């Protein structure tokens, strides 16, 4: 059984940990509001951009002159997964849920005889996936969103992907991230970037029509416009993914630190009860010894 000194030391240690987790919870809560506002502000633009490109691409998808990012390579032998995680831990299952979804898909593709390559955004994803797929990681991006997610960071990632596609390094590219629903709910979302997905994923606003029935003429042609829009759209979608990840990370961290603070409080209560019982037992034992000694005299 632990001594009174050991119990006091442990109680003080847990109290110090509780102060840290409580402070981290408040910091995450303050960052969550800004990250959530940024993610929600980007959604309408990203959704509308994707619908506009989809509407424009539908008329030229079958043309041989269609942009490569729309047509793809005509094969699906090599898949590039862009796995977006965080640089820091202590955020519950935020990182592990994304990595788990990526692992599941990698296993399916490898079993089907496909080749899988990885671009990792965030140190935690690199650490977890690097244990089993170190040879398949072709690029990493750290410290993304360290001082708030910037579009330039997403554009740099999109440019790296486009360059590798132009060099013929892969056929299909998919990004994995956590879509922010609330502080307690984040949904792992895979989104295909190359070739551009012509079918809607169902998340767009159904009340807004794809077209108003008007007939448009494009100058220059649709192919030239798409040559410029597709890389821009990819950067926008990656930017949206990073913003969603930022909000999801802070929400998961806030909940994880809240649970840790409450668990620390419960542990302090139990240790304090044990300490009081042990102290009372020690006092009672001393009184019995004093009384016994007095009677012996």
C-alpha positions as CSV (number, residue, x, y, z in Angstrom):
1,X,0.0,0.0,0.0
2,X,1.3,3.5,-0.9
3,X,2.5,5.7,1.9
4,X,0.9,9.1,2.7
5,X,3.9,10.9,1.1
6,X,3.5,8.8,-2.1
7,X,-0.2,9.6,-2.2
8,X,0.4,13.3,-1.7
9,X,3.0,13.3,-4.5
10,X,0.6,11.5,-6.8
11,X,-2.3,13.9,-6.1
12,X,-0.1,16.9,-6.7
13,X,1.1,15.3,-10.0
14,X,-2.4,14.7,-11.2
15,X,-3.5,18.2,-10.3
16,X,-0.6,19.6,-12.3
17,X,-1.6,17.5,-15.3
18,X,-5.2,18.6,-14.9
19,X,-4.1,22.3,-15.1
20,X,-2.3,21.5,-18.3
21,X,-5.2,19.7,-19.9
22,X,-7.7,22.4,-18.8
23,X,-5.5,25.1,-20.4
24,X,-5.1,23.1,-23.6
25,X,-8.9,22.7,-23.7
26,X,-9.4,26.4,-23.5
27,X,-6.8,27.1,-26.1
28,X,-8.3,24.6,-28.5
29,X,-11.8,26.1,-27.9
30,X,-10.6,29.5,-28.8
31,X,-8.8,28.2,-32.0
32,X,-11.8,26.1,-32.9
33,X,-14.1,29.1,-33.4
34,X,-11.7,30.7,-35.9
35,X,-11.0,27.4,-37.7
36,X,-14.7,26.6,-37.9
37,X,-15.5,30.0,-39.3
38,X,-12.7,29.6,-41.9
39,X,-13.9,26.1,-42.9
40,X,-17.6,27.2,-43.2
41,X,-16.6,30.3,-45.2
42,X,-14.7,28.2,-47.7
43,X,-17.4,25.6,-48.3
44,X,-19.7,27.6,-50.6
45,X,-16.8,28.7,-52.8
46,X,-15.3,25.2,-53.1
47,X,-18.7,23.6,-53.7
48,X,-19.6,26.2,-56.4
49,X,-16.2,25.9,-58.0
50,X,-16.5,22.2,-58.2
51,X,-20.0,22.4,-59.7
52,X,-18.9,24.9,-62.2
53,X,-16.0,22.8,-63.4
54,X,-18.2,19.7,-63.5
55,X,-20.8,21.5,-65.6
56,X,-18.2,22.7,-68.0
57,X,-16.3,19.4,-68.1
58,X,-19.5,17.3,-68.9
59,X,-19.6,18.7,-72.4
60,X,-16.0,17.9,-73.3
61,X,-15.2,14.8,-71.2
62,X,-15.4,12.4,-74.2
63,X,-13.2,14.6,-76.5
64,X,-9.6,13.6,-77.1
65,X,-8.6,17.2,-76.8
66,X,-10.0,17.4,-73.2
67,X,-7.4,18.3,-70.5
68,X,-5.3,15.4,-69.1
69,X,-6.5,16.1,-65.5
70,X,-10.1,15.5,-66.8
71,X,-9.5,12.5,-69.0
72,X,-6.9,10.9,-66.8
73,X,-4.4,8.5,-68.2
74,X,-7.0,5.9,-69.2
75,X,-5.6,3.5,-66.6
76,X,-5.8,3.0,-62.9
77,X,-2.7,0.9,-62.2
78,X,-1.0,3.5,-59.9
79,X,-2.8,5.4,-57.2
80,X,-1.6,8.4,-55.3
81,X,-3.0,9.0,-51.9
82,X,-2.7,12.4,-50.3
83,X,-3.2,11.8,-46.6
84,X,-3.8,15.0,-44.6
85,X,-3.1,14.8,-40.9
86,X,-1.8,17.1,-38.2
87,X,1.7,17.9,-36.9
88,X,0.7,17.5,-33.3
89,X,-1.0,14.8,-31.2
90,X,-3.3,15.0,-28.1
91,X,-6.4,15.3,-30.4
92,X,-8.2,12.0,-29.7
93,X,-8.8,9.8,-32.7
94,X,-8.4,12.6,-35.3
95,X,-5.2,11.3,-36.9
96,X,-5.8,7.6,-36.4
97,X,-9.2,7.7,-38.1
98,X,-7.7,9.3,-41.3
99,X,-4.8,6.9,-41.3
100,X,-7.1,3.9,-40.7
101,X,-9.2,4.8,-43.7
102,X,-6.1,5.3,-45.8
103,X,-4.7,1.9,-44.7
104,X,-7.9,0.2,-45.5
105,X,-7.9,1.6,-49.0
106,X,-4.2,0.8,-49.6
107,X,-4.8,-2.8,-48.6
108,X,-7.7,-3.1,-51.0
109,X,-5.6,-1.6,-53.9
110,X,-2.5,-3.7,-53.2
111,X,-4.7,-6.9,-53.0
112,X,-6.1,-5.9,-56.4
113,X,-2.6,-5.7,-57.8
114,X,-2.4,-1.9,-57.9
115,X,0.6,0.3,-57.1
116,X,0.1,2.8,-54.3
117,X,2.1,6.0,-53.7
118,X,1.7,8.4,-50.8
119,X,2.0,12.1,-50.1
120,X,1.7,12.8,-46.4
121,X,0.7,16.2,-45.0
122,X,1.5,16.4,-41.3
123,X,4.1,14.6,-39.1
124,X,1.6,12.3,-37.4
125,X,0.5,10.8,-40.7
126,X,4.1,10.3,-41.7
127,X,5.0,8.6,-38.4
128,X,2.0,6.2,-38.5
129,X,2.1,5.3,-42.2
130,X,5.9,5.3,-42.3
131,X,6.0,2.2,-40.2
132,X,4.5,0.0,-42.9
133,X,4.7,2.1,-46.1
134,X,8.0,4.0,-45.8
135,X,9.0,2.9,-49.3
136,X,5.8,4.2,-50.8
137,X,6.0,7.8,-49.4
138,X,7.2,10.0,-52.2
139,X,6.7,13.4,-50.6
140,X,5.8,15.0,-47.2
141,X,4.6,18.4,-46.1
142,X,5.1,19.5,-42.5
143,X,4.1,22.6,-40.6
144,X,1.1,23.2,-42.9
145,X,-1.3,25.6,-41.2
146,X,1.1,26.2,-38.4
147,X,0.0,29.9,-38.3
148,X,-3.4,29.3,-39.9
149,X,-4.0,27.6,-43.2
150,X,-2.9,29.7,-46.2
151,X,-4.0,29.2,-49.8
152,X,-0.4,29.3,-50.9
153,X,0.3,26.1,-48.9
154,X,-2.6,24.3,-50.7
155,X,-1.4,25.7,-54.0
156,X,2.1,24.3,-53.4
157,X,0.7,20.8,-52.7
158,X,-1.5,21.0,-55.8
159,X,1.4,22.1,-57.9
160,X,3.5,19.2,-56.7
161,X,0.7,16.8,-57.5
162,X,0.2,18.3,-61.0
163,X,3.9,18.0,-61.7
164,X,4.0,14.4,-60.8
165,X,0.9,13.7,-62.9
166,X,2.4,15.4,-65.9
167,X,5.5,13.3,-65.4
168,X,3.4,10.1,-65.5
169,X,4.0,9.0,-62.0
170,X,0.4,8.0,-61.2
171,X,-3.0,7.5,-62.7
172,X,-5.5,8.4,-59.9
173,X,-5.1,10.8,-57.1
174,X,-7.3,10.9,-53.9
175,X,-7.0,13.2,-50.9
176,X,-8.1,12.0,-47.4
177,X,-9.2,14.4,-44.7
178,X,-11.7,14.8,-41.9
179,X,-14.8,16.8,-42.8
180,X,-15.9,18.9,-39.8
181,X,-19.4,18.4,-38.6
182,X,-19.2,19.5,-35.0
183,X,-16.7,19.4,-32.1
184,X,-17.7,15.8,-31.4
185,X,-18.2,14.6,-35.0
186,X,-15.7,14.5,-37.8
187,X,-16.2,12.4,-40.9
188,X,-13.2,10.9,-42.8
189,X,-13.7,11.9,-46.4
190,X,-11.8,10.6,-49.5
191,X,-12.1,13.0,-52.5
192,X,-10.8,12.1,-55.9
193,X,-8.8,14.9,-57.5
194,X,-7.4,13.3,-60.7
195,X,-9.1,12.5,-62.9
196,X,-11.7,15.0,-62.1
197,X,-14.9,13.3,-60.8
198,X,-17.8,14.1,-63.1
199,X,-20.4,12.6,-60.8
200,X,-21.6,14.6,-57.8
201,X,-20.9,13.1,-54.4
202,X,-24.3,14.2,-53.1
203,X,-23.0,16.8,-50.6
204,X,-23.8,19.8,-52.8
205,X,-26.9,21.8,-52.1
206,X,-29.7,20.0,-53.9
207,X,-31.8,23.2,-53.8
208,X,-29.4,24.9,-56.1
209,X,-29.7,23.8,-59.7
210,X,-26.7,22.9,-61.8
211,X,-27.8,25.1,-64.6
212,X,-30.4,27.7,-65.2
213,X,-31.3,26.4,-68.6
214,X,-29.3,29.1,-70.4
215,X,-27.0,28.4,-73.4
216,X,-23.5,29.6,-73.0
217,X,-20.7,30.3,-75.4
218,X,-17.2,30.1,-74.2
219,X,-14.3,32.2,-75.4
220,X,-11.8,30.6,-75.7
221,X,-13.1,27.1,-75.9
222,X,-14.1,24.8,-73.0
223,X,-10.8,22.9,-73.3
224,X,-8.7,25.9,-72.9
225,X,-10.7,27.2,-69.9
226,X,-10.5,23.8,-68.3
227,X,-6.8,23.6,-68.7
228,X,-6.6,26.6,-66.4
229,X,-9.6,25.8,-64.1
230,X,-8.7,22.2,-63.3
231,X,-5.4,23.0,-61.5
232,X,-7.1,25.9,-59.8
233,X,-10.0,23.7,-58.6
234,X,-7.6,21.1,-57.3
235,X,-5.8,23.8,-55.2
236,X,-9.2,25.0,-53.9
237,X,-10.3,21.5,-53.0
238,X,-7.0,20.9,-51.1
239,X,-7.4,24.2,-49.4
240,X,-10.9,23.2,-48.3
241,X,-9.6,19.9,-47.1
242,X,-6.9,21.6,-45.0
243,X,-9.4,24.0,-43.5
244,X,-11.8,21.2,-42.7
245,X,-8.9,19.3,-41.1
246,X,-7.9,22.4,-39.1
247,X,-11.4,22.7,-37.6
248,X,-11.7,19.0,-37.0
249,X,-8.3,18.9,-35.2
250,X,-9.2,21.6,-32.8
251,X,-12.6,20.1,-32.1
252,X,-11.1,16.7,-31.5
253,X,-8.4,18.2,-29.2
254,X,-10.9,20.2,-27.2
255,X,-13.0,17.1,-26.6
256,X,-9.9,15.0,-25.8
257,X,-8.6,17.6,-23.3
258,X,-12.1,17.9,-21.8
259,X,-12.3,14.2,-21.2
260,X,-8.7,14.2,-19.8
261,X,-9.6,17.0,-17.4
262,X,-12.7,15.2,-16.1
263,X,-10.8,11.9,-15.8
264,X,-8.0,13.7,-13.8
265,X,-10.7,15.2,-11.5
266,X,-12.1,11.7,-10.9
267,X,-8.6,10.4,-10.2
268,X,-7.9,13.2,-7.7
269,X,-11.2,12.4,-5.9
270,X,-10.3,8.8,-5.6
271,X,-6.7,9.4,-4.5
272,X,-7.9,12.0,-2.0
273,X,-10.3,9.5,-0.5
274,X,-7.6,6.9,-0.3
275,X,-5.3,9.5,1.3
276,X,-7.8,10.5,3.9
277,X,-8.6,6.9,4.8
278,X,-4.9,6.1,5.1
279,X,-4.3,9.2,7.2
280,X,-7.3,8.3,9.5
281,X,-6.0,4.8,9.9
282,X,-2.5,6.1,10.8
283,X,-4.0,8.5,13.4
284,X,-6.2,5.7,14.9
285,X,-3.2,3.4,15.1
286,X,-1.1,6.1,16.9
287,X,-4.0,6.7,19.4
288,X,-4.3,3.0,20.1
289,X,-0.5,2.8,20.7
290,X,-0.7,5.8,23.1
291,X,-3.6,4.4,25.0
292,X,-2.0,0.9,25.2
293,X,1.2,2.5,26.5
294,X,-0.7,4.5,29.2
295,X,-2.5,1.4,30.4
296,X,0.7,-0.5,30.5
297,X,2.1,2.1,33.0
